[in-house]
Amino acid sequence: MRGYMMLAIPVVESAALTWPEDDVPRACALACIGEARMRLRLEPGRNLPAGIRHAQRLARSVNALCDHYQTVGGEHR
């Protein structure tokens, strides 16, 4: 999941930054990127349940980045 996030973040950010500063989709995408970057800095826990929770959070971030890419990516302009 970390690799997917590392690839998706700059792509979504580039797409979001083409939108006007006061657009809601841009703000939502940039907030999602901030959260994804924060999650990349976190380390998984030392036991299996903590590792699973960490992987699930990363997967949710990847999913959210994909959703935002669809919103601010190819459908704009």
MDAnalysis code that builds the backbone (N, CA, C; Angstrom):
import MDAnalysis as mda
import numpy as np

u = mda.Universe.empty(231, n_residues=77, atom_resindex=np.repeat(np.arange(77), 3), trajectory=True)
u.add_TopologyAttr("name", ["N", "CA", "C"] * 77)
u.add_TopologyAttr("resid", np.arange(1, 78))
u.add_TopologyAttr("resname", ["MET", "ARG", "GLY", "TYR", "MET", "MET", "LEU", "ALA", "ILE", "PRO", "VAL", "VAL", "GLU", "SER", "ALA", "ALA", "LEU", "THR", "TRP", "PRO", "GLU", "ASP", "ASP", "VAL", "PRO", "ARG", "ALA", "CYS", "ALA", "LEU", "ALA", "CYS", "ILE", "GLY", "GLU", "ALA", "ARG", "MET", "ARG", "LEU", "ARG", "LEU", "GLU", "PRO", "GLY", "ARG", "ASN", "LEU", "PRO", "ALA", "GLY", "ILE", "ARG", "HIS", "ALA", "GLN", "ARG", "LEU", "ALA", "ARG", "SER", "VAL", "ASN", "ALA", "LEU", "CYS", "ASP", "HIS", "TYR", "GLN", "THR", "VAL", "GLY", "GLY", "GLU", "HIS", "ARG"])
u.atoms.positions = np.array([
    [0.818, -1.193, 0.000],
    [0.000, 0.000, 0.000],
    [0.864, 1.261, 0.000],
    [1.978, 1.207, 0.712],
    [2.843, 2.385, 0.782],
    [3.325, 2.795, -0.615],
    [3.681, 1.824, -1.421],
    [4.140, 2.117, -2.773],
    [3.065, 2.768, -3.616],
    [1.845, 2.255, -3.504],
    [0.733, 2.852, -4.236],
    [0.517, 4.299, -3.799],
    [0.601, 4.526, -2.487],
    [0.408, 5.886, -1.982],
    [1.502, 6.814, -2.498],
    [2.734, 6.319, -2.496],
    [3.854, 7.139, -2.934],
    [3.736, 7.503, -4.417],
    [3.127, 6.631, -5.192],
    [2.897, 6.932, -6.601],
    [1.692, 7.841, -6.804],
    [0.646, 7.629, -6.027],
    [-0.608, 8.355, -6.224],
    [-0.555, 9.791, -5.715],
    [0.127, 10.039, -4.630],
    [0.125, 11.371, -4.020],
    [0.545, 12.461, -5.009],
    [1.693, 12.352, -5.683],
    [2.066, 13.446, -6.591],
    [1.133, 13.588, -7.793],
    [0.556, 12.488, -8.250],
    [-0.361, 12.550, -9.392],
    [-1.640, 13.285, -9.002],
    [-2.197, 12.929, -7.860],
    [-3.423, 13.579, -7.389],
    [-3.141, 15.047, -7.055],
    [-1.994, 15.304, -6.450],
    [-1.656, 16.682, -6.098],
    [-1.516, 17.550, -7.353],
    [-0.851, 17.041, -8.366],
    [-0.710, 17.794, -9.618],
    [-2.068, 18.096, -10.238],
    [-2.944, 17.111, -10.233],
    [-4.287, 17.307, -10.792],
    [-5.075, 18.309, -9.960],
    [-4.987, 18.205, -8.640],
    [-5.752, 19.096, -7.760],
    [-5.288, 20.541, -7.897],
    [-3.997, 20.737, -8.092],
    [-3.469, 22.097, -8.159],
    [-3.855, 22.823, -9.442],
    [-4.424, 22.112, -10.404],
    [-4.911, 22.782, -11.617],
    [-6.277, 23.424, -11.394],
    [-6.937, 23.064, -10.317],
    [-8.259, 23.621, -10.008],
    [-8.094, 24.964, -9.316],
    [-9.095, 25.826, -9.408],
    [-9.031, 27.115, -8.690],
    [-8.894, 26.910, -7.186],
    [-8.221, 27.845, -6.539],
    [-7.941, 27.725, -5.104],
    [-9.195, 27.613, -4.248],
    [-10.298, 28.194, -4.675],
    [-11.500, 28.183, -3.850],
    [-12.437, 27.015, -4.163],
    [-12.010, 26.078, -4.995],
    [-12.851, 24.929, -5.335],
    [-12.831, 23.880, -4.217],
    [-13.985, 23.365, -3.896],
    [-14.111, 22.356, -2.843],
    [-13.389, 21.054, -3.217],
    [-13.509, 20.541, -4.453],
    [-12.786, 19.307, -4.776],
    [-11.274, 19.427, -4.590],
    [-10.736, 20.594, -4.896],
    [-9.299, 20.815, -4.701],
    [-8.956, 20.736, -3.214],
    [-9.724, 21.420, -2.391],
    [-9.466, 21.428, -0.952],
    [-9.572, 20.019, -0.365],
    [-10.573, 19.266, -0.800],
    [-10.750, 17.903, -0.299],
    [-9.586, 17.005, -0.715],
    [-9.164, 17.134, -1.964],
    [-8.048, 16.322, -2.448],
    [-6.766, 16.658, -1.699],
    [-6.514, 17.937, -1.474],
    [-5.299, 18.333, -0.765],
    [-5.329, 17.891, 0.693],
    [-6.498, 17.905, 1.308],
    [-6.622, 17.402, 2.682],
    [-6.336, 15.903, 2.718],
    [-6.854, 15.184, 1.739],
    [-6.610, 13.751, 1.648],
    [-5.119, 13.465, 1.470],
    [-4.451, 14.273, 0.662],
    [-3.012, 14.115, 0.442],
    [-2.248, 14.342, 1.740],
    [-2.649, 15.345, 2.503],
    [-2.017, 15.597, 3.792],
    [-2.165, 14.420, 4.738],
    [-3.355, 13.851, 4.769],
    [-3.587, 12.691, 5.628],
    [-2.779, 11.484, 5.136],
    [-2.705, 11.293, 3.836],
    [-1.936, 10.177, 3.284],
    [-0.450, 10.324, 3.636],
    [0.070, 11.527, 3.526],
    [1.481, 11.754, 3.882],
    [1.735, 11.478, 5.359],
    [0.772, 11.868, 6.196],
    [0.897, 11.599, 7.623],
    [0.926, 10.094, 7.876],
    [0.050, 9.365, 7.188],
    [0.005, 7.914, 7.373],
    [1.270, 7.234, 6.873],
    [1.909, 7.803, 5.860],
    [3.174, 7.243, 5.391],
    [4.269, 7.358, 6.444],
    [4.189, 8.373, 7.284],
    [5.197, 8.571, 8.326],
    [5.000, 7.633, 9.515],
    [3.804, 7.073, 9.660],
    [3.517, 6.206, 10.796],
    [4.113, 4.820, 10.594],
    [4.484, 4.195, 11.680],
    [5.009, 2.829, 11.645],
    [3.923, 1.865, 12.096],
    [3.902, 0.662, 11.516],
    [2.921, -0.322, 11.981],
    [3.244, -0.761, 13.406],
    [2.243, -1.250, 14.087],
    [2.437, -1.725, 15.456],
    [3.303, -2.976, 15.495],
    [3.609, -3.409, 16.683],
    [4.517, -4.545, 16.860],
    [3.807, -5.890, 16.885],
    [2.488, -5.880, 16.847],
    [1.779, -7.164, 16.839],
    [0.881, -7.238, 15.603],
    [0.356, -8.415, 15.357],
    [-0.428, -8.640, 14.151],
    [-1.666, -7.746, 14.057],
    [-2.486, -7.625, 15.098],
    [-3.660, -6.760, 14.985],
    [-3.300, -5.304, 14.667],
    [-2.238, -4.802, 15.262],
    [-1.816, -3.423, 14.986],
    [-1.325, -3.295, 13.548],
    [-0.625, -4.296, 13.059],
    [-0.164, -4.280, 11.677],
    [-1.317, -4.317, 10.694],
    [-2.332, -5.083, 11.026],
    [-3.515, -5.161, 10.162],
    [-4.240, -3.820, 10.136],
    [-4.406, -3.207, 11.302],
    [-5.059, -1.887, 11.352],
    [-4.277, -0.861, 10.534],
    [-2.959, -0.923, 10.627],
    [-2.116, -0.006, 9.865],
    [-2.316, -0.219, 8.362],
    [-2.304, -1.469, 7.934],
    [-2.510, -1.781, 6.515],
    [-3.893, -1.332, 6.048],
    [-4.904, -1.490, 6.890],
    [-6.252, -1.056, 6.533],
    [-6.308, 0.462, 6.365],
    [-5.641, 1.181, 7.228],
    [-5.618, 2.657, 7.111],
    [-4.920, 3.074, 5.817],
    [-3.816, 2.405, 5.496],
    [-3.125, 2.718, 4.251],
    [-4.027, 2.415, 3.052],
    [-4.728, 1.295, 3.110],
    [-5.627, 0.927, 2.011],
    [-6.752, 1.949, 1.858],
    [-7.286, 2.440, 2.969],
    [-8.327, 3.474, 2.884],
    [-7.781, 4.754, 2.262],
    [-6.539, 5.087, 2.575],
    [-5.930, 6.274, 1.972],
    [-5.734, 6.088, 0.471],
    [-5.295, 4.912, 0.056],
    [-5.136, 4.638, -1.376],
    [-6.489, 4.760, -2.073],
    [-7.511, 4.191, -1.486],
    [-8.853, 4.269, -2.060],
    [-9.321, 5.727, -2.167],
    [-9.094, 6.500, -1.129],
    [-9.499, 7.907, -1.145],
    [-8.723, 8.683, -2.201],
    [-7.424, 8.409, -2.339],
    [-6.637, 9.080, -3.370],
    [-7.170, 8.755, -4.760],
    [-7.538, 7.504, -4.975],
    [-8.116, 7.118, -6.270],
    [-9.428, 7.852, -6.526],
    [-10.259, 7.958, -5.507],
    [-11.522, 8.690, -5.651],
    [-11.269, 10.158, -5.994],
    [-10.308, 10.761, -5.311],
    [-10.006, 12.168, -5.576],
    [-9.398, 12.341, -6.955],
    [-8.616, 11.380, -7.404],
    [-8.070, 11.481, -8.755],
    [-9.193, 11.482, -9.787],
    [-10.184, 10.648, -9.570],
    [-11.324, 10.625, -10.489],
    [-12.052, 11.963, -10.466],
    [-12.121, 12.577, -9.302],
    [-12.828, 13.849, -9.168],
    [-12.036, 14.994, -9.790],
    [-10.743, 15.095, -9.496],
    [-9.958, 16.237, -9.965],
    [-9.061, 15.890, -11.153],
    [-8.982, 14.621, -11.483],
    [-8.081, 14.187, -12.554],
    [-8.625, 14.408, -13.923],
    [-8.922, 13.335, -14.616],
    [-9.295, 13.387, -16.008],
    [-10.624, 14.039, -16.312],
    [-11.453, 14.267, -15.335],
    [-12.780, 14.806, -15.602],
    [-12.817, 16.335, -15.629],
    [-11.738, 16.984, -15.259],
    [-11.720, 18.446, -15.220],
    [-11.126, 18.989, -16.504],
    [-11.785, 19.959, -17.076],
    [-11.365, 20.660, -18.297],
    [-11.390, 19.767, -19.476],
])
